[in-house]
Amino acid sequence: MDNICYFRPKWVGSPVTTNEKSVTPKSIERRGKNSKKKGEVDPVEVYCRVRPLDNPDDNCCVKPLSTSVVQLIPPENSLAVARNGQIKEYQFTFQYVFDEYTSQKAVFDYVACPLVDDLIRGKNGLLFTYGITSSGKTYTMTGSPKDQGILPRCLDVLFNTISGVQAKKYVFKSDKMNGFEVQSEADAMIERQKRDLMPGITTPKTPTAQRRGNFGDQERISDPTILSSVDDDNQYAVFVSYIEIYNNYVYDLLEELPYDPITGYKPPQTKILRTDSSDCMYVMNCVEVEITSPEEAFEVLFKGQKRRKVAHTALNAESSRSHSIFNIRLVQAPLDPRGEEVLQDPDKICVSQLSLVDLAGSERTHRTKNAGDRLKEAGNINQSLMALRNCMEILRDNQKNSSNKMVPYRDSKLTHLFKNYFDGEGKVRMIVCVNPKGDEFDETIHVMKFAELSQEVLIARQQQVRFDIGLTPGRRKMNYKEKFKSEDDLCTAAKVPAFDFSLGPGFPPFELLRSSDDIVLPQLEKFLEERQKRREAMQLELDRQSDEFRAQLVEFERSYEQALVQNEELQQRVEKSESYVQKLEGRIRSLEKRMEENSRNYKESERQKRELAAMIQDKDVKIRQEKSEKERLKSDFRTRLDMNNQHWERNLEKERQKIEQDYGGQIWEKQQKLNMLRNIVNEGDSDAAMPAPQETFRTPAPKVRTHTTPGKLLSARSENDMRKIGNTPTPRSRTATTGTSLSAARANLRPTPRSTSNTPKPTPAYNPRHRRSRSSNAEIWLDHRPPGSVELDTVLQPKIKKKKSVSKLEVKDTKEASKYMLTHQDMDSDDNLTTKIYKGECLPTAGGGTAVVFNDVEELKQTSPGSRKRRSSCPQPQDFEGEWSDVEDRCNIAIEGHGNARKRSKPGSATRV
């Protein structure tokens, strides 16, 4: 029989030469991309199973019309009737419809048995049950002891088929990366002794309860079906794993949980999904158990079912709260040329997988009355089922419309795990379980629509490859014949030489008519003599063989006694070796204790080392921070000291100037008075000495000199004060007889300009902190506008030549900028948009950062124009809340008119027009 396999790594071999076209792995890879174009696709096969009603008097809404069509009739209290106002019947077509009278055996034979056959042939398969809660999904998958479901029957049929070609345990070994390795018979035997024959050496298992799950404590009726698709030249091994997806997290139901005598079992750890070397999804670090019989498989199944999440709801006493997945992986590899052991070549291993999925039922909260954890579980269940439906819809749209939309497999762990099946690496079948009760119509109709949608999805057909590894077919049978032939030869050689212990043929058909018959009597006498001789020979042969047998018995007893003596010696040696082994074990235990103590000390020292290192690092950080803080304080102190010194210098200079002004003005005033008095005295003397002419003459006013104290200066203010003093009314100067004019007197009183030849000019005051302004083109503004700012598009905007706009402020942005501008928008109490622009200068700090000193605020406010009555463009008194003190305040208001907005800046803001 040719082997048809699906290979997970790559099977190296040459194709068989047949009438059909040969197929190689590379040709499969080339043809896999165009399989849909050539029609090599299969639809998702959907089957429908109707469960019987719990109460025959309940209203029924589901009616099978044929083996492929089912009809749904909405009851009067359903939402469909309330929405449409009329009763509308629905019909749905499936691959096959199983009514309420169909047995579990019929469902298995029609749906799951072909998948088991494909599993033996090396193909993958996926079968999951779908439906609302309390629709019979778990019963269809597991069944009861007297009427088993799909999962137990798959195990029975699989082991019935491979019973004669099953490999010994541990010949195939998992590589922990979704692949397998091959071990020799010797290595497998050693591992069997370690794990099975000497379990005390291995790690002790977690103590578990003795309770069996489901129907594990009852006798079951196994399925006797045997398939004919097995290859006699291959060795087979079965591995199973059991996982569940609970609240969109993956848990391993076969994982040994850590047990603490005080706190009990620790919670299980979540698993993650990974991709192997063949781009196939698998659960990382998932426990895979090799089983050799259905009984072992049921023990694994019951162990996982005890940890599965099941809870009581208003619609189902044992409602599944998670999606359970039972994986059956069949590993097969060819025999060596002698037909004795498995070929030691990992490239010749073929791995196929059958996944049996029991999906949790969809629920509606208003019917189940869930709350708390049950409500959260129902939400996650519905979300994962919706993700499955979305993937199906996108796959159908891509196939119908030839589009290339991305299928959201990663939205749920369920779809992500079975991504490879929908990509064409196995056959997909679904059983839709239906509850015909009328109250379930509104949820059942959604399940039927999803099933109808799923049938339109096409899956690329998995390629069948015929391989020939160059070995003679029928190697196992030839090995059996040679073995049996050699055993017959050994038996023949051990037997005694052949001796016929029969008395020969029976009495001849003599007819004796009278006692004096001379013909018959001699013949009878001769026959009896020969028979007596044969009896004597047989007796002699029997005696001889008896003697030989006694001799053999004596020899056997002698050898047996010798064997007993040897056995006693060996027993003594064993006892001595056991005592020696016990001593070694004691030493080993003491060394292990010392090693554990050393390891604990090492861990403790490492922990202390890390703590000390962390403390040192913290102290270093604190030291650096303190140093930087001290440097900052020093620089701040120096800056403040310089500013204080400058402030005191400015104050002293002001005081000095003020004193100079005060005393200089007083001195100048006194000098002026003296000059005036001198002029009056001089004029009086001249009037007394001169005759009185008829003409009048004007006495020239003497020059007025300003007397200043050396080292002092007069400010412009003191000069103005002096001028004011000089212009004040003074007594009229005396005139001659002819009379002195009023203008001459006033000219005498007018002060003369001060001499500037000896007076130094005052030094202008300056700000020592002031930095010479840079060019306007060199300033770079950092415009910080947070996300969501509204663009005003108005005229009154800051006009900036060079700026860099950012929405998220970072340190590197402030390094290049010299100015900073922050825009803040808010709504006032009148629901008007107010925009505030805060401006400042960017100054570097001693710690390497940047500080912003705000020195200006602009406020832009948009108000409603109110009525459309024309008003003056000038600001009105009601537009300003303060006092109209001067021109500067009145001109600090800028108004811009638009169709539906006004931008206004309050007095005191930084807006300039």
C-alpha positions in Angstrom: 0.0 0.0 0.0 1.4 3.4 -0.9 1.7 5.9 1.9 -0.2 9.2 1.5 1.1 11.7 4.0 1.2 15.3 4.9 4.7 16.2 6.2 5.4 18.9 8.6 9.0 19.3 8.1 10.0 18.0 4.7 10.0 14.3 3.7 13.0 13.6 1.6 12.2 11.0 -1.0 11.5 10.4 -4.7 7.9 10.1 -6.0 6.5 6.8 -7.0 6.2 6.2 -10.7 2.6 5.6 -11.5 0.2 6.3 -14.3 -0.8 9.5 -12.6 1.5 12.5 -12.7 4.1 12.4 -9.9 3.9 15.0 -7.1 6.8 16.3 -5.1 7.0 18.7 -2.2 8.3 21.5 -4.3 5.5 21.0 -6.8 3.0 21.2 -4.0 4.5 24.5 -2.9 4.2 25.8 -6.4 0.7 24.5 -6.9 -0.5 25.6 -3.4 -0.6 29.3 -4.5 -2.8 28.6 -7.5 -5.0 25.9 -5.9 -8.0 28.1 -5.9 -7.6 29.0 -9.5 -7.6 25.4 -10.6 -10.7 24.5 -8.5 -8.7 22.5 -5.8 -10.8 23.9 -3.0 -13.4 22.5 -0.6 -16.1 24.4 1.2 -16.4 24.3 5.0 -18.7 21.4 5.6 -21.5 22.3 8.0 -23.9 19.8 9.6 -27.0 20.4 11.7 -28.1 18.4 14.6 -31.4 19.0 16.4 -31.6 17.9 20.0 -34.9 16.5 21.4 -37.2 18.7 23.6 -37.0 18.3 27.3 -40.7 18.7 27.5 -42.7 17.4 24.5 -45.5 20.0 25.3 -43.1 22.9 24.6 -43.5 25.0 21.5 -41.1 23.8 18.7 -39.6 26.2 16.2 -37.3 23.9 14.3 -38.5 21.2 11.8 -36.3 19.1 9.6 -37.8 18.9 6.1 -35.2 16.5 4.6 -31.7 15.2 5.2 -30.3 18.5 4.0 -33.0 21.2 4.7 -34.3 22.5 8.0 -37.2 24.9 8.6 -37.5 27.6 11.3 -40.9 28.8 12.3 -40.9 31.9 14.6 -43.3 31.8 17.6 -45.7 34.6 18.2 -43.7 36.0 21.1 -40.4 36.3 19.2 -38.7 39.5 18.2 -39.0 38.7 14.5 -42.8 38.6 14.7 -42.9 41.8 16.8 -40.6 43.6 14.3 -42.3 42.5 11.1 -45.8 42.0 12.4 -46.2 38.7 10.5 -44.9 35.1 10.8 -42.1 34.5 8.2 -40.7 31.0 7.8 -37.0 30.4 7.2 -35.3 27.5 5.4 -31.6 26.6 5.7 -29.6 24.0 3.7 -26.8 22.0 5.3 -24.4 19.2 4.2 -26.6 16.8 6.3 -29.3 17.3 8.9 -29.5 14.9 11.9 -32.9 14.9 13.6 -33.6 14.3 17.3 -33.8 10.5 16.7 -30.3 10.2 15.2 -27.8 8.2 17.3 -24.3 9.2 18.3 -22.9 6.3 16.2 -24.6 7.7 13.1 -23.2 11.2 13.7 -19.7 9.8 14.2 -19.8 7.6 11.1 -21.0 10.5 8.9 -18.9 13.4 10.3 -15.9 12.3 12.3 -14.9 8.9 10.9 -13.7 10.4 7.6 -11.5 12.8 9.6 -9.9 9.9 11.5 -9.2 8.2 8.2 -7.5 11.4 6.9 -5.6 11.5 10.2 -4.1 8.0 9.5 -3.3 9.1 6.0 -1.3 12.0 7.2 -3.9 14.9 6.8 -5.0 17.5 9.3 -8.6 18.0 10.4 -10.6 20.5 12.5 -14.1 19.7 13.9 -15.9 22.0 16.2 -19.5 22.2 17.6 -21.3 25.5 17.5 -24.5 26.7 18.9 -26.3 28.5 21.7 -26.1 27.5 25.3 -27.9 24.3 26.2 -28.1 23.1 22.6 -26.2 19.8 23.1 -22.7 20.7 22.0 -20.8 19.0 24.9 -23.1 15.9 24.7 -22.4 15.6 20.9 -18.6 15.8 21.6 -18.3 13.5 24.7 -21.6 11.6 25.1 -22.4 9.2 27.9 -20.9 5.8 28.9 -23.5 3.8 27.1 -23.7 6.1 24.0 -20.3 7.7 23.5 -19.7 10.9 21.6 -17.4 11.9 18.9 -14.2 12.2 20.9 -14.2 8.7 22.6 -15.2 7.1 19.4 -12.3 8.8 17.5 -9.8 7.3 20.1 -11.4 3.9 19.9 -11.3 3.7 16.1 -7.7 5.1 16.0 -6.3 2.5 18.3 -8.3 -0.3 16.7 -6.7 0.6 13.4 -3.1 1.0 14.5 -3.1 -1.8 17.1 -0.7 -4.1 15.1 1.7 -1.4 13.9 2.0 0.8 17.0 5.5 1.8 18.1 6.7 1.2 21.6 6.6 4.1 24.0 9.2 6.8 23.8 10.4 5.9 20.4 9.1 9.2 19.2 10.0 12.2 21.4 8.8 15.8 21.3 11.4 18.5 20.6 9.3 21.1 22.5 8.9 23.2 19.3 5.9 21.4 17.8 8.1 18.8 16.2 9.3 15.2 17.0 12.5 13.2 17.1 13.3 9.5 16.7 15.0 7.4 19.3 16.5 4.0 19.0 14.9 1.0 20.7 17.7 1.0 23.3 17.2 4.7 24.2 13.5 4.2 24.3 13.8 1.2 26.7 16.1 3.2 29.0 13.6 6.0 29.1 10.7 3.6 29.8 12.7 2.2 32.7 13.2 5.7 34.1 9.7 6.9 33.8 7.5 3.7 34.1 9.5 1.0 35.9 11.3 3.3 38.3 8.9 6.2 38.9 10.6 7.1 42.2 13.6 8.5 40.4 11.5 11.0 38.5 10.0 14.1 40.0 7.0 13.2 42.2 3.6 14.3 40.8 1.2 16.6 42.4 -1.3 14.7 44.6 -4.7 14.5 42.9 -8.1 13.4 44.0 -9.2 9.8 43.2 -12.4 11.1 41.6 -13.0 10.2 38.0 -14.6 12.7 35.6 -17.8 12.5 33.7 -18.4 8.8 33.1 -14.9 7.6 34.0 -16.2 5.5 36.9 -18.7 3.6 34.7 -18.3 0.9 32.2 -18.4 2.1 28.6 -19.2 0.5 25.3 -16.3 1.0 22.9 -16.6 1.5 19.1 -15.3 -1.6 17.3 -14.8 0.1 13.9 -11.5 -0.6 12.2 -10.2 1.4 9.2 -8.1 0.0 6.4 -6.0 3.0 5.6 -3.0 2.0 7.8 0.4 1.3 6.2 2.0 -1.9 7.5 5.5 -0.6 6.8 5.1 2.4 9.2 5.2 2.7 12.9 2.6 4.9 14.6 2.5 6.8 17.9 -0.3 8.9 19.4 0.1 12.1 21.4 -2.7 14.1 22.9 -3.0 17.5 24.6 -6.0 19.3 26.2 -6.3 23.1 26.4 -9.0 25.7 27.0 -9.5 29.3 26.0 -11.0 31.1 29.0 -11.6 34.9 28.9 -9.4 35.0 25.8 -6.5 33.4 27.7 -5.0 30.0 26.9 -4.6 27.5 29.7 -3.2 23.9 29.7 -5.6 21.5 31.4 -2.9 18.8 31.7 -0.2 20.9 33.4 0.8 19.7 36.8 0.0 22.6 39.2 2.5 23.4 42.0 1.1 22.2 45.3 1.7 23.9 48.7 0.5 22.0 51.8 -0.5 25.2 53.4 -2.0 27.3 50.6 -3.0 24.4 48.3 -2.8 24.5 44.5 -1.4 27.6 42.8 -3.4 29.1 39.9 -2.4 27.9 36.4 -0.2 30.0 34.2 -1.4 31.3 30.9 0.2 30.0 27.7 1.2 31.9 24.6 0.9 31.1 20.9 4.0 30.6 18.8 4.8 29.7 15.2 7.0 26.7 14.4 9.5 26.3 11.6 6.7 25.4 9.2 4.7 28.6 10.1 2.1 26.5 12.0 0.5 27.8 15.1 0.9 25.9 18.4 0.7 26.5 22.1 4.1 27.0 23.6 5.1 24.7 26.6 1.9 22.7 26.3 1.9 19.2 27.9 1.8 16.5 25.3 1.2 13.0 26.6 2.0 9.8 24.6 -0.8 7.2 25.0 -0.8 3.6 23.9 -4.5 2.7 24.6 -7.9 4.3 24.8 -7.9 3.8 28.5 -4.8 6.0 28.9 -6.4 8.6 26.7 -9.6 8.6 28.8 -7.5 9.2 31.9 -5.9 12.2 30.3 -9.4 13.4 29.1 -10.9 13.1 32.6 -8.0 14.8 34.2 -8.5 17.8 32.0 -12.3 17.8 32.3 -12.0 18.1 36.1 -10.2 21.5 35.6 -12.4 22.8 32.9 -14.4 26.0 33.7 -18.1 25.0 34.1 -20.7 27.0 35.9 -24.5 27.1 36.7 -26.6 29.5 34.7 -30.4 30.1 34.4 -30.4 28.2 31.1 -27.9 25.4 31.8 -26.9 23.6 35.0 -23.5 22.8 33.6 -22.7 25.5 31.2 -19.3 25.5 29.6 -17.5 28.9 30.3 -14.6 28.3 28.0 -13.7 26.8 24.6 -12.1 23.4 25.1 -9.7 21.9 22.5 -8.6 18.3 22.5 -5.7 17.7 20.0 -4.9 14.2 18.7 -1.5 14.1 17.0 -0.5 10.9 15.1 3.2 10.5 14.4 4.3 7.9 11.8 7.7 7.0 10.3 8.8 4.1 8.1 10.6 1.0 9.2 14.2 0.4 8.4 15.2 -2.0 5.5 15.1 -5.0 7.9 11.6 -4.1 9.0 12.6 -4.2 12.7 13.0 -0.7 14.0 11.9 2.8 13.0 14.2 4.5 10.5 16.5 6.9 12.3 15.9 9.9 10.1 13.9 12.9 11.4 13.2 14.0 7.9 11.0 10.9 7.3 8.6 11.7 10.2 5.1 12.5 9.3 2.8 14.4 11.8 -0.9 14.8 11.4 -3.3 16.4 13.8 -7.1 16.2 14.5 -8.5 19.1 16.7 -11.8 18.5 18.4 -13.2 21.8 19.6 -16.2 22.2 22.0 -17.1 25.9 21.7 -18.9 27.6 24.5 -22.5 28.7 23.7 -23.5 32.2 22.9 -25.6 33.9 25.6 -27.9 36.9 26.1 -27.7 38.6 29.4 -31.4 39.3 29.8 -32.1 35.6 29.6 -29.3 34.1 31.6 -29.4 36.8 34.3 -25.7 36.7 34.6 -23.7 39.0 36.9 -20.1 39.4 38.1 -17.8 36.7 36.7 -20.5 35.0 34.7 -21.3 38.3 32.9 -17.6 38.8 32.1 -17.3 35.2 30.8 -20.4 35.6 28.6 -19.0 38.8 27.2 -15.6 37.2 26.3 -17.4 34.1 24.8 -19.6 36.3 22.6 -16.6 38.4 21.6 -14.6 35.4 20.5 -17.5 34.0 18.5 -18.0 37.3 16.8 -14.3 37.4 15.9 -14.8 33.9 14.3 -17.8 35.2 12.4 -15.8 38.3 11.2 -13.0 36.1 9.9 -15.5 33.9 8.0 -17.1 37.0 6.4 -13.9 38.5 5.3 -12.7 35.2 3.9 -16.0 34.9 1.9 -15.7 38.5 0.6 -12.1 38.0 -0.5 -13.1 34.8 -2.4 -16.2 36.3 -4.0 -14.9 39.8 -4.9 -11.2 38.7 -5.5 -10.2 41.3 -2.9 -7.2 41.1 -0.6 -8.5 42.3 2.8 -6.5 41.3 5.8 -8.3 38.6 7.9 -8.3 39.6 11.6 -7.1 36.3 13.0 -5.4 38.0 15.9 -8.5 39.5 17.3 -9.1 36.3 19.3 -7.0 33.5 20.5 -9.5 31.0 19.0 -9.1 32.2 15.4 -5.4 32.8 15.8 -4.8 29.2 16.9 -6.7 27.7 13.9 -5.4 30.2 11.4 -3.6 27.4 9.4 -6.7 25.4 8.9 -8.4 28.3 7.1 -5.3 28.9 5.1 -5.6 25.4 3.6 -3.7 23.0 5.9 -6.5 20.7 6.7 -10.2 19.9 6.4 -12.7 22.0 8.4 -16.1 20.6 9.5 -18.7 22.2 11.8 -21.7 20.7 13.6 -24.4 23.2 14.4 -26.4 22.1 17.4 -29.9 23.5 17.6 -32.4 23.6 20.5 -35.9 23.5 18.9 -37.5 25.2 21.9 -39.6 28.2 20.8 -38.0 30.5 23.4 -34.6 30.0 21.7 -35.7 31.2 18.2 -34.2 34.7 18.4 -30.7 33.3 19.1 -31.1 30.2 16.9 -31.8 32.3 13.8 -28.4 34.1 14.3 -26.7 30.7 14.6 -28.4 29.5 11.4 -27.3 32.6 9.5 -23.7 32.1 10.6 -23.8 28.5 9.5 -25.1 29.5 6.1 -22.4 32.0 5.8 -19.7 29.5 6.8 -20.7 27.1 4.0 -19.7 29.8 1.4 -16.1 29.9 2.6 -13.7 27.8 0.5 -10.7 26.1 2.0 -7.7 25.1 -0.2 -7.6 21.4 -0.5 -4.7 19.7 1.2 -2.4 18.0 -1.3 -2.0 14.2 -1.3 1.6 13.2 -2.0 2.8 9.7 -2.9 6.3 9.0 -1.6 8.8 6.2 -2.1 11.8 6.2 0.2 13.5 3.5 -1.8 12.7 0.6 0.5 11.0 -2.7 -0.3 7.3 -2.6 0.5 6.1 -5.4 2.9 9.2 -5.3 5.1 7.3 -6.0 8.3 5.7 -9.2 6.9 8.9 -10.5 5.5 10.6 -10.0 8.9 7.7 -11.9 10.5 8.1 -14.9 8.1 11.9 -15.1 8.7 11.4 -14.9 12.4 8.8 -17.6 12.4 11.0 -19.8 10.1 14.0 -19.5 12.4 11.9 -20.4 15.4 10.6 -23.6 13.6 14.2 -24.6 12.8 15.2 -24.2 16.4 12.2 -26.3 17.6 13.0 -29.0 15.0 16.7 -29.2 16.1 15.7 -29.5 19.7 13.3 -32.3 19.1 14.1 -36.1 19.5 14.5 -38.0 16.2 11.2 -38.7 14.8 9.6 -42.0 15.9 6.1 -43.2 15.0 4.4 -44.2 18.1 1.3 -45.4 16.3 0.3 -49.2 16.1 -0.1 -48.8 12.3 -3.2 -49.3 10.4 -6.3 -50.8 12.0 -7.5 -54.4 11.7 -7.9 -55.6 8.1 -11.4 -56.4 6.9 -11.2 -60.1 7.6 -14.3 -62.2 7.3 -14.1 -65.4 9.4 -16.9 -67.8 8.6 -15.7 -70.9 10.3 -13.1 -71.9 12.9 -11.1 -74.0 10.5 -10.5 -71.2 8.0 -6.9 -71.7 6.7 -6.7 -68.4 4.8 -8.0 -65.9 7.3 -6.6 -67.3 10.5 -2.9 -67.3 9.3 -3.3 -63.7 8.1 -4.8 -62.6 11.4 -2.0 -64.3 13.3 0.6 -62.6 11.3 -1.0 -59.2 11.8 -1.2 -59.7 15.5 2.5 -60.8 15.7 3.6 -57.7 13.9 1.4 -55.5 16.1 3.0 -57.2 19.2 6.5 -56.5 17.9 5.6 -52.9 17.2 4.2 -52.6 20.8 7.4 -54.0 22.2 9.5 -51.6 20.1 7.4 -48.7 21.3 7.8 -49.8 24.9 11.6 -50.0 24.4 11.6 -46.6 22.8 9.5 -45.2 25.6 11.8 -46.6 28.2 14.8 -45.1 26.4 13.2 -41.7 26.1 12.1 -41.9 29.7 15.7 -42.6 30.8 16.9 -39.7 28.7 14.3 -37.5 30.1 15.3 -38.5 33.6 18.9 -37.8 32.8 17.9 -34.4 31.5 15.9 -33.8 34.6 18.9 -34.7 36.7 21.0 -32.4 34.6 18.4 -29.7 34.9 18.3 -30.1 38.7 22.1 -30.0 38.8 22.1 -26.8 36.7 19.2 -25.4 38.7 21.2 -25.9 41.9 24.2 -24.3 40.3 21.9 -21.5 39.2 20.6 -21.1 42.8 24.1 -21.0 44.1 25.0 -18.4 41.5 21.8 -16.5 42.3 22.7 -16.5 46.0 26.1 -15.1 45.1 24.6 -12.5 42.8 22.1 -11.7 45.6 24.9 -11.1 48.0 26.7 -9.0 45.5 23.5 -7.1 44.9 23.1 -6.6 48.6 26.6 -5.3 48.9 26.1 -3.1 45.9 22.8 -1.9 47.4 24.6 -1.0 50.6 27.3 0.7 48.6 24.6 2.5 46.6 22.9 3.6 49.8 26.1 5.0 51.1 26.6 6.8 47.8 23.1 8.0 47.9 23.7 9.3 51.4 26.8 11.1 50.3 24.9 12.4 47.3 22.1 13.7 49.5 24.6 15.3 51.8 26.3 16.8 48.8 23.0 18.0 47.4 22.2 19.6 50.8 25.5 21.3 50.7 25.0 22.3 47.2 21.5 23.7 48.0 23.0 25.5 51.0 25.7 26.9 48.8 23.2 27.8 46.1 21.1 29.6 48.8 24.2 31.4 50.1 25.2 32.3 46.6 21.7 33.6 45.8 21.7 35.5 49.1 25.1 37.0 48.4 24.0 37.9 44.9 20.9 39.5 46.3 22.9 41.4 48.8 25.4 42.3 46.0 22.5 43.7 43.9 21.1 45.6 46.8 24.5 47.1 47.7 25.0 47.9 44.0 21.6 49.6 43.9 22.4 51.5 47.1 25.7 52.6 45.7 24.0 53.7 42.5 21.4 55.6 44.5 24.1 57.2 46.5 26.0 58.1 43.4 22.8 59.6 41.9 22.2 61.5 45.1 25.8 62.8 45.2 25.5 63.9 41.6 22.2 65.6 42.3 23.6 67.3 45.4 26.7 68.4 43.4 24.5 69.8 40.6 22.2 71.4 43.2 25.3 73.0 44.9 26.6 74.2 41.6 23.2 75.6 40.8 22.9 77.3 44.2 26.5 78.7 43.8 25.6 80.1 40.3 22.3 81.4 41.6 24.1 83.0 44.6 26.7 84.6 42.4 24.0 85.9 40.1 22.0 87.3 43.0 25.1 88.8 44.5 26.0 90.5 41.3 22.4 91.7 40.9 22.4 93.0 44.5 25.8 94.8 44.0 24.5 96.3 40.8 21.3 97.3 42.6 23.2 98.9 45.4 25.5 100.7 42.9 22.5 102.1 41.1 20.8 103.2 44.3 24.0 104.9 45.5 24.5 106.6 42.2 20.9 107.8 42.3 21.4 109.1 45.9 24.6 110.8 44.9 22.9 112.5 42.0 20.0 113.5 44.1 22.3 115.0 46.7 24.3 116.8 44.0 21.1 118.1 42.5 19.7 119.4 45.8 22.9 121.0 47.1 24.0 122.2 43.6 20.6 123.9 43.2 20.8 125.6 46.6 24.3 126.8 45.9 23.2 128.1 42.5 20.2 129.9 44.0 22.4 131.5 46.6 24.9 132.6 44.0 22.1 134.1 41.9 20.8 136.0 44.9 24.3 137.3 45.6 24.7 138.4 42.0 21.4 140.2 42.1 22.3 141.9 45.3 25.7 142.9 43.9 24.0 144.3 40.8 21.5 146.3 42.9 24.3 147.7 45.0 26.4 148.6 42.0 23.4 150.3 40.3 22.7 152.3 43.5 26.3 153.6 43.7 26.3 154.5 40.0 23.0 156.5 40.4 24.4 158.6 43.2 27.7 159.5 41.4 26.4 160.4 38.0 24.4 163.5 37.1 20.9 163.3 36.0 20.8 163.5 32.2 17.7 163.7 30.2 18.4 160.4 28.5 18.0 157.1 30.0 20.5 154.3 29.5 20.4 150.6 30.2 22.9 149.1 32.5 24.2 145.9 31.1 23.5 142.9 33.2 26.6 141.3 34.7 27.5 137.8 33.6 26.3 135.1 35.9 28.7 132.3 36.6 27.7 129.0 38.0 29.7 127.9 41.0 30.0 124.1 41.3 31.6 122.0 43.9 34.5 120.0 42.5 33.6 116.3 41.9 29.8 117.0 41.7 27.5 117.2 38.7 24.2 118.9 38.1 21.5 117.0 36.5 19.1 118.2 33.9 16.4 118.4 36.5 18.5 120.7 38.8 19.2 123.0 35.8 15.4 123.2 35.1 14.8 124.0 38.7 17.4 126.7 38.6 15.9 128.1 35.5 12.5 128.2 37.2 14.1 130.0 40.2 15.9 132.4 37.9 12.6 133.4 36.2 10.8 134.1 39.5 9.9 137.8 40.1 12.6 139.8 41.8 12.8 143.5 43.0 13.2 146.0 40.2 16.6 147.3 39.7 17.2 151.0 40.4 17.4 153.4 37.4 19.1 156.7 36.8 17.3 160.0 36.8 16.5 159.6 33.2 14.9 156.2 34.3 15.8 152.7 33.7 13.5 150.6 31.4 11.5 147.5 32.6 13.2 145.4 29.9 16.6 146.2 31.2 15.6 145.2 34.7 14.2 142.0 33.4 17.3 141.4 31.4 19.3 141.8 34.6 17.2 139.2 36.3 17.5 136.6 33.4 20.0 133.9 34.3 23.0 133.5 32.0 23.8 130.0 30.6 26.0 127.9 32.7 29.6 127.4 31.7 30.1 123.9 30.4 33.8 124.1 30.1 34.6 122.9 33.6 31.5 120.8 34.2 31.6 117.1 33.2 28.7 115.6 31.4 26.6 113.1 33.5 27.1 109.4 32.7 23.9 107.6 31.5 22.6 104.8 33.8 22.6 101.3 32.3 21.3 97.9 33.3 24.2 95.4 33.8 21.8 92.4 33.4 20.6 93.7 30.0 21.9 91.6 27.1 22.5 93.3 23.9 19.5 92.4 21.7 20.1 90.1 18.9 18.9 90.7 15.4 15.2 90.1 14.8 16.1 87.7 12.1 18.2 85.6 14.5 15.5 85.1 17.1 13.9 81.6 16.8 10.4 81.2 18.4 9.2 77.9 19.7 5.4 77.9 19.0 3.8 75.3 21.4 0.3 74.5 20.3 -1.2 71.5 22.2 -3.2 69.0 20.1 -6.8 70.0 19.4 -6.2 73.8 19.1 -8.7 75.6 17.0 -7.3 77.7 14.1 -8.8 81.2 14.3 -7.7 82.5 10.9 -8.1 86.1 12.1 -6.0 89.2 11.4 -4.9 89.8 15.0 -2.2 87.1 15.1 1.3 87.3 16.4 3.6 88.1 13.5 6.7 86.0 13.9 9.3 85.5 11.2 11.2 82.5 12.4 9.3 79.9 14.4 9.1 76.2 15.0 5.7 74.8 15.8 5.4 71.7 18.0 2.4 69.9 19.6 4.5 68.0 22.2 7.3 69.8 23.9 10.7 68.1 24.2 14.0 69.2 25.6 15.8 69.1 22.3 13.3 71.7 20.9 14.2 74.3 23.6 17.9 74.0 22.8 17.6 75.8 19.5 14.9 78.4 20.4 15.5 81.7 22.1 11.8 82.7 22.5 8.9 80.6 23.7 5.2 81.0 22.9 2.4 78.8 24.4 -1.2 78.9 23.1 -4.0 78.1 25.5 -7.7 78.0 24.5 -10.6 77.9 26.8 -14.4 78.7 26.9 -15.5 81.5 29.3 -18.7 81.7 31.2 -20.5 83.2 28.1 -19.4 80.2 25.9 -17.0 82.4 24.0 -13.7 81.1 22.8 -10.7 82.8 24.5 -7.2 82.3 23.3 -4.3 83.2 25.5 -0.7 83.4 24.2 2.0 83.3 26.8 5.4 84.6 25.7 8.7 84.3 27.3 12.5 83.9 26.8 14.4 80.6 26.9 17.4 80.7 29.2 19.8 77.9 29.7 20.2 76.5 33.2 23.2 75.3 35.1 21.9 71.7 35.1 21.9 71.6 31.3 18.2 72.2 30.8 16.2 75.3 29.7 14.1 77.7 31.8 11.4 79.8 30.3 10.8 83.3 31.8 7.3 84.5 30.8 7.2 88.3 30.3 4.1 88.9 28.2 0.5 87.6 27.8 -1.8 88.2 24.8 -5.5 87.4 25.1 -7.6 86.9 21.9 -11.3 86.6 22.6 -14.1 85.9 20.2 -17.5 87.1 21.2 -20.9 86.9 19.6 -21.7 90.0 17.5 -25.2 90.2 19.1 -27.7 92.2 17.1 -26.8 93.3 13.6 -27.4 97.0 14.5 -24.6 99.2 13.2 -22.4 100.6 16.0 -19.3 102.7 16.2 -16.0 101.0 15.5 -14.4 102.8 18.4 -14.4 101.0 21.8 -17.4 101.9 24.0 -17.3 102.4 27.7 -19.2 99.1 28.3 -16.4 97.3 26.4 -13.9 98.2 29.1 -14.4 97.3 32.7 -11.7 99.6 34.2 -11.4 103.4 34.3 -10.6 105.4 31.2 -7.6 107.1 32.8 -5.4 108.1 29.9 -4.8 107.8 26.2 -2.6 104.8 26.7 -5.4 102.8 28.3 -8.0 103.9 25.8 -5.8 103.0 22.8 -4.9 99.5 24.2 -8.2 98.0 22.9 -8.2 96.5 19.4 -11.4 95.3 17.7 -11.6 93.2 14.6 -15.1 92.8 13.1 -16.2 89.6 11.2 -19.4 88.1 10.1 -20.0 86.1 13.2 -17.1 86.8 15.6 -15.2 89.5 17.4 -11.7 89.4 18.7 -11.0 91.6 21.7 -8.1 92.1 24.0 -8.8 93.3 27.5 -6.9 96.3 28.9 -3.6 95.4 30.3 -3.0 92.6 27.8 -0.1 92.5 25.4 -2.1 93.0 22.1 -0.6 95.9 20.1 -2.3 97.3 16.8 
